[in-house]
Every structure is written in C-alpha cells, then in structure tokens.
C-alpha cells in the first residue's frame, strides 16, 4: 500500500522563502519513496511524502517550524493511494 503524508504551513507575511528553505532542509530518518515540496500564494509551503507502508504505520514527518516563522500550527493529512495514472 502507498500512503501519502501532507504537511502544510503558512509563513508569517514576507517569510515564505525562509519557510520554503527551512522545509527543504529538513531531513527525515529514512527516505520516502518520493518527496515533493511546493509553494503557493500567501507564503504557503506544502510537502508531500509517499511511503510503502500500511495506512496506520508510524512514519516520520516534518516537525513544526519555529513559531516566529509561521502564522498557525502546521496542517497534516494522511491519504491512502487508490489509483495511479
């Protein structure tokens, strides 16, 4: 089974590049099948990781950034892949 973890944060206005750099520099204890980092308006950063694991497996996730860098707590979601293509 493939599980996708989503990590999304919103930077303090004007600090989007700092949050993006912070997220890209975070290393996980072991590598996922795939990792993608995206950005969006309003200084948002999204990190997606894909894992070959059961849905309820304990998987490494990015931590919370320093509170001075973000406007709210990080949002996290977990999804199970049902189709590719």
N, C-alpha and C positions, 0 to 999 in steps of 0.2 A: 504494500500500500504506500502511496505517496501522500505525505502530509505537508501542507504549506503553512508557514507561520508568517504573519504580517505584523510589522512593528511600524507605527506611525507617530510622528511627533511634530509639533508646531513650534517653531523658534520664536523667540522674542523678536518683534519687528526689527528688520535690518541685520539679523544674525543668522539668516538662512544658510549662508555659505559656511559659517562656523559650525552649525549643526550638521550640515552635509559632510564636512571634513571630519567631524567627530564620529559620525556614524560609519563612514568609510574606514576609519582607523580601528574600529572595534574588531577584535579577533575573537572567534568562538573556540572552545576547547577542541572541537573537531569539525572538519569541513562538511557542509551540507552538500547535497547533490548539485545544487545551484544556489546562487545568491545574486540578487539584483537590487540595486539602490536607485531610487527615483526621487525627483523633486517636483513640486507643484507651486502654484501661486500661494501667497500668504505665508511664505517661508516654511512650507511643509516638506518633510522628508519621510519617505516610505522605504522600508527594507523588507524584501520578501526572501524567505529561505525555503527550500524544498528538501525534504528528508524521506528516506526509505525507512519507514517506521510505522508501527500501529498508531491509530489516531490518538490514543491516550498515553503514548510514550513520553517519558521525561526527556525533553530536548533543550539544548542550550538556546538562550535568547539574548538579544542585546539588552544591556541594563538601561536604567533611567539615566539620562544626561544630568549634568549639574542643574539645579533648579534655576540658576541665573540665565541659563541658555534657552529654556522652554517656557511656554505660556501656560501649560497644563500638563497633567500626567500623560504619559505615553499611552496610546491605544494599542491593544494587542488582540489579534484574532487568530484562530486556528481553523484550517479548512482541510477537508479530505478531497483528493483528486478523484473525479468520476469520469473524466474523458480528456483526451489529448488530441489536438488536431484542428 
